[in-house]
Amino acid sequence: MPPATKSIGQVLKVLKEDFPDISISKIRFLEGEGLISPERAPSGYRRYSDHDVKRLHYILDVQKNHYLPLKVIRENLEAMDAGEQPPAAAPSQPTLPTPVAEDLPPALPPQRPAIAGKRTIHITRQELLQISGLTEATLSELEQHGLVTPRRGTAHYGRDALTIAVAARKLAAYGMDARHLRAIKQVAEREAALIDQAVQAHSRRRSTPRQSVAEVMQLVMYAHAALLRSSIRS
């Protein structure tokens, strides 16, 4: 008796439990990239085996939680097909500044640079669209406002671009679009100027400029989060 298979609609229903943003177009995109190869029924419709579903789950999981580019995912799948274990990837989900506790200690420990311990990501525009879930039109609008930009001197995008793209998609559910994010960017630019002034004014400190920037930025983020909470509650 042949193994049971699922239609693309049934696969979509299974995957939506863990990946609410999954769509038929995303599944077909992954097929077009050669990452999955479902069988074709005599009628021409795709039929997915349990192996195909598990493969899709793996792809979506490492995209969502580890932000691996398709090239690396393809290499990992090839290793798995050969009976090998893919390299372990530490969770590296981009996050927005984490709100701090109400009662911060009077003295904060020295802060390491914000990028410490985080793996650099290097993704194409198409991968940015697929991972973030943004539409082409929305990404183009974010780019026009200077909110999402490639790494300097390259055509690839980094962690900050991905973080902003994910945030933009989620904020859209609250009626916030590129115009609102542009206002947030202007606030961030003013804060960046203040941080630069503070570091320049204390350039004779023993800490390196990089450490100073990281420490002042962390403190500004704490203050910003607390002031924002206070404004919302008042």
N, C-alpha and C positions, 0 to 999 in steps of 0.2 A: 504494500500500500504506500503510495507516494506521501512524503511529509506534507503536513498542512502548510498552506501559504496564506498570506494576507494581501488584500488590495492596498493601494496607497492611502485610501481613506482610513482603513483599519489601522495601518501603521501610524498615521497621523494621530489618531485617537490615543494609541498606546503611548506615543512619545510626548503628547501634550501634558501628561501627568507630571513629567519632570521638566519639560521645556515648553512652557505655555506659548512662547513666541514662534514655535516651529510652524512652517507652512508647507504646502505641497510644492511651491516654487523652490523653497530651500532644499527639499529632498531631491527634486529634479536637478537642482544646481550641483549637489554633491554627486549625483549620478553622472552628470555631464563632465565633472572633474575626474571621473574614473575611480572614485573612492568606494562606490558600491556598484554591484552589477546584478540587479534583480532579473529573474527569469521573465520571459514573455509567454503569456498564455496563447493558445491558438487564435483567440480573438484579438490578440495584439496588446492587451492590457498587461501592465507590470504586475508581477506576483512576487511578494517578498517572503523569504524564509525567515525562520527564527534567527539564523546566522546574520542575515541582512539587518534585522532589527537591532540585534546586539551591536553590530558594527556601526549602525547609525547612532545608537546611544553613546558609544565610545567617542565618536567624532564630535557630537554635540556637547558631550561632557568636557572634553579637553579644550574645545573652543570657548565654552562658557566659563570654566573654572581656571583654565591655565593659559588661555589666549594664544594657543599654538597656531602658527600660520599653516596653511594647507600643505606646503612643502614638507614640513616636519611631520604633520599628521600622516601624509602619504608614506613617508619613510617608516613611521611607527607601524602602520598597517602592513607594510611589506615585511617588516620584522615579525609581526604577529602571524602572518600567513606562512612564514618560514619556521614557525614553532618557537620563535624567540620572544623574550619579554621586552616590551618597549622601555626606553629609559624612564625612570620615575620622574615626575614633574611636581615640584612643590606648588601648592596653591598660590596664585599670584593675581587674584582678582583685583582690578583697579577700584579704588574706593575714593569717595569724597572725604574731606576732613571729618574725623570722628568727633561728635560732640563730647566735651569733657564733663567730668562730674561737677556737681554743684559746689562742692567744697574742695577746690584745688588746694594742695599744700602750698604754703607761702613761698617755698623755694622749689623750683622744678629742677630735676637732674639735667645735666648737659645733654643736649639733643644731638643725635647724629644726623647727617644729611638725610632728607626725606627719601632719597632714592636708595639708601643703603638697604641691602638685602632683597631688593626687588630685581627680577630678571628683566633686562631690556627687551622690548618687543619691537618688531620691525615688520610691519604688514603693508600689503598693497591696498589701494583704494577699494578694490573689489572685496578683499578680505575684511576691510573695515565695515563695509556695508553689510556683509553677511554676519559678522560677529555681533555688531551693534544692533542690527535689526532696523536700521534707518532706511528710508526710501532714498532713491537717487535724488529726487527733488529736494528733500529735507537736507541731505548732506550738502548739496550744491548751495542751498541758502545759507547754511552754516559757514561754508567756505567763503561766500560772498561777503559775509559780515566779519571775516577774519577770526572766526571762533574755532574752527578746525583747520589746521594747516599741516602739511607734511614736515618731516624733519628738515632742518636747514640744509640746502644743497642736495636734497634727495627727492625722490617721488614716493617715498614710503612714510608711513605714519607711526607715531610712537604711543606710549602709554597715555600721555595727557590727551592726545587727540581721541583715543578710544574712550577714555573716561568721560570726556565732554560729549561724545556721540551717544554713549549709553545714557547719560544724564538727560540729554536733549530728548531722546525717545521717551523716557519715563515722564519727564516734565510736560510733554505734549498732552498727556492724559489730564493735566490740570489746566490746560489752556495756555501754557507758556510756550512761546516759540522763539525764533532766532532774535527777534527784537528785544524780548525780555532778557535773553542771555547776553545780548550786546550791552545792556545796562549793567549786568553783573560783571562783564568783562571790564567795563570802564571803572567800576569800583575796585576790581582786582589790580588794574593798572595803577590807580592812585595808591593802593596799598603797597604795590611793588616799588613805587617811587619813594615812599616813606621808608621802606626797608633798606633801600639803597642809600638813602641819606643817613640812616642810623648806622649802617655798617661803615660808611665813609667817615663819619664823625668819630668812630671808635677804631680806626684802622691801626692804632698803635697797640691794641690789645694783643696778648700772646696767641690767642686762637687765630687760625688761618681765616682769610676772607670767606672761604667756603663754609667753614664751621660757623662763622658768625652769621652768614646769610641763613643757614639752616636753623640756627637757634632763634634768631629774630623772627623768621617766617613762622616757626612753630608757635611762638608767643602771640604773634598777630592773629594766627588762626584760632588760638584759644580765645583771645579777646573778641574776635569777630563772631565766633559761635555763641559766646555768652551774651554779647550785646544783641545779637539777632534774636535769641530766645527771650531776652528781656523785653524787646520791642514787641514781639508777638504776644507775650503774656499781658502786657500793659493795656 
